[in-house]
Amino acid sequence: MDHVLSYLIFLPLIGAVLLMFFPAEATKAIKRFSLGVSAVVFAVSLYMLSLFQSGTYHFQLVEKANWIPQFGISYKLGVDGISVWLVVLTAFLMVVSACFSFYVDKRVKHYFIYMLALETAMLGVFLSLDLILFYTFFEASLIPMALLIFTWGGENRKYAATKFFIYTFAASIFMLIGMVILSNQCMHATGVRTFDMVAIQAAVANGSLWAGAVQLQALVFWLFAIALMVKCPMFPFHTWLPDAHTEAPTAGSVILAGVLLKMGTYGFLRFLLPFFPEAAKTFVFPMMVLAVIGIVYGAIVAAMQPDLKRLVAYSSVSHMGFIVLGIFSLTHNGLMGGSYQQLNHGVSTGALFLLVGLLYERIHTRLFKDMGGLKAKMPLFATLFLIIMLSSVGLPGLNGFIGEFLALFGAFQASVAHMYGLNWAFPTIAGTGVVLAAVYLLWMFQKVFYGKVTNPVLERIRDLKTWEVVLVGSLVVLAFWGGLYPSTFLKPMEKSIAATRQMAVNPPDERPSWNDDTLEIDKDGSLVRVAPGRQPTDMDNYSVVATIKGPDMNPPVHDEVDQ
């Protein structure tokens, strides 16, 4: 199928437009049609996955057309190992959210229009290869999510929606300024104005883009970083998240945790390391400090929450810290762990919000004081909740363990090697976040499922319906799959992660380039030059002409701090 990525992005938007012609009273037809559209998009994402070749770090299924050629702006799409699983995760969680949204009974038509429009924006973010196209989708995702919170949220929904929109929109302006500076710098270095990510990274790879502009590189790094840190969100830019999560409708919380937060960490991998290599190494220390603070702070504050949904929201702040910790260790293991944990967090935290929503639909409260004794009343619910909670804790055998272990291991390797000013304190303090997560999540489980039933509503509560068990069970299957067979997910992303790391840590003449398909990462992790003339449909097969840079997948141990 040609243009598979365009189909992926715009099928939900076409569905949203078609929904406008449905009568507002036809709620069943609206819900079924929306679920059908989401299911088709998920099917297309699986087809895209079947076409994906894991043996290359280069972008695949690339589509390009002129958009605003006088400014070097194009409609350019592509997918690589960093984005491929995020696309599939987005499509899958939209199916889960559409199923749960059958509970929605207010302004149903508008609700599903916003949900489908949001899916288009999110998929566009992960597939864009032009900076302005990326920014367009990045900003477009704010509007439907803010409207979902504003219209279908809780009591303080207006405040939460406004705060969410202002925080993320204002921060994004910094990134837009950075994009313009990048384009100007590319024109200065190459004589061509462009917003094409591949062309800009090629100029970074050969050293021409930032030649003699070290301070400018640092400035643009922080312009991008601030916008992405707010989106994650990282401490201290996290304050919009608990309000947005608490007030959002359940499907909104699932999407917010599962997908929208990943736009920030995805941006770290897509922009900060490939575009600003010297600045990325220079600012490892402050980024790691903020990551560690976020891990511990989020866990401590989560343990103090009286509201079930707010506790899960603060747990996201802590868990996102592990992703950043792994990414900015700049080790292969750390980057693999951080990238994998993006997927794991989407599954486990998305499932927790889904379970909280299913409980709220039955008792209409999220306060711990109104709960207790649910294990005997809802054994199926308790079993599924326990599995997902243990996934979030990082129990071996479940997906959360693999990502957190690799992220911490990578941080430990960088710290032992004294790279970038790091020391043993970083992984040690971050490791306490795993213990604290067990504390607040087990405390939560005890409060909800054990003790006496004191709330009369709980006396007549019903366990999960069959379709609800299937819905949550699909996420449970992914939690076990990701924990027992992680190579299913790690192998497709490994070459892209290895290339991204080498883009950041290698000198200019030894950096991979997205624009040069004669460069490749081999099975040992070395950067090699291959014979030209490969077909885009068969990027896995190549013959090595020369080795440019050995694997160097982990930092050497030494006593001096890297400068």
C-alpha positions, 0 to 999 in steps of 0.5 A: 500500500503506497502512502501508508503513513498518510492513511494512518494520519488522516483516516481518523480525521476523515472519520471525524469529518464524517461524524459531523453528518451523523444526527446527534441523537444517534449515539449508538451509531456514533460510538460504533462508527468511531470504534470502527475507525479506530480499529481500522487505524490500528489495523493499518498501524499493524500493516505498517509494522509488517513492512518495517525493517529492523536491520536499518536505522534509516527512515522508512516508508518515506513520503514527501511533497512540497508544502511551502517551498519558498521557506523550505517547508515540506510535507514529509513523513517517515518512520524508524525504530524510535517512532514505530512502536509509539505509532502502534501504541497510539493506535492501540490505546485509541481503540481501548479508549473508544471502547471505554468511551461507550460509557460517555452519555453527554454530547457524544458526537462532539466527544468522538469528533475530538477523540478522532481529531486528537488521534490524527494529531498524535500520529502526525507528531511521531511520523513528521520529518519536517520541523514545521509539520511536526510543530503543526501536529504538536500544537494541534494535539493541545486543542482536542485534549483541552476541549475533552477536559474542559467539557467532559472533565470533573468539577475543576475541569475549566481550571485544569483545561486552561492550565494544561493549554497555557503551560504546553502552548506557551512552552511550545513557542520556545521550540518554534523559535528554536526551529526558526534559528535551526533553519537560519543556521542551516541556510548559513551553513549550506546555503539552503533554507530548509526545515527538513529534519533529515537535511538539518541532521546531515549538516550536524553530522558533518560538523558544518551546522554548528561550526563556530556556533557553540553558544548558539547551539546551547541556546537552541538546545534549551529552547527545544528542551524547555518545550519538551520538558513541559510536555513530559513533564519533568520536574519542576514543569510538572504542575499542570499534569496532576490537575489535567489527569485528575479532571480529564475523562477516563479516556482522556487520562489514558491518552494523556498518560499513554501518548501525549507525555511521550511526545516530550521524551520522543523529542529528546531522542528525535531532536536533542541528541541528533541536532545538538550533540555538543550541548547534549553532552554538556548538559547531561548533568542538569538533565540527570539532576532534574530526572532524579529529583522527579523520580523521588519527588513524584513517588513521595508526593504520590504516597501522600495523595487521598485520591486514587487518580491523583496518585496515579498521576503523580506516579507518572511524574516519577516514572517519566523520570526513569525515561529521561534518566536512561536517555541522558545516560548516553549509554546504549543500555540506558537509551534502550531502556528509556526508549522501551520504558516509553512503551511500557509506561503507556501500557501500565499507566494507561491500564491503571487509569482505565481501571480507575475509570471502570471503578469510578463508573460504579461508585462515582468517587476516587477517594480512598476513604470511600473504598476498602474491601473490594477484593471480595466484591470484585475478584476479577477487577482485583486480580487485573489491578494487581497485575497492572500495579506490579507492572508499574512497580517493575516486578521481574516478568512484567514489562516495567522491570525491563525498561527501568532495569536498562535505564538504571543500568545505563545510568550506573555505567555512565556514573561508574565511568564518571562521564559528564560529571556523573557519579554513583549518587545518580543511579543510587538515588534514582533506584530508591524510586523503585522502592518508593513506587512499591510503597505507594502502590502497595499502600494504594492496593491495600486501601482499595481492596482490603479492610472492611466495607464501610461504603454502602455503595460497595455492598451492591457493586458488580464485578467487571463485565466480559467486554471490560475484562477483555479490554483490560486483559489486552493490556495485561497480555502486553504487560506479560509479553513485554516482560517475558519477550522484550526482544519483540519490542527491543530489536526493531528499535535497536539500530535507531537507538544505536545511531542516535547515540552515535550522533550525540557522542561521536565526533563530526566525521564519525556520526551517522547521517539520516541522509546517507544510506551508505552508512549503517549500524551493523549487528555489533553496533559499529558504524559502517559504510556499505555498498551503495544501491540498496533498494528501499524495500530491502534495507536489511541486506547490505555488504560492508565496505569499511568500518568507520567507528567501532561499537563503543556501546558503553563508556570506558571507565576512567577517573577523569570527567569527560569535557 
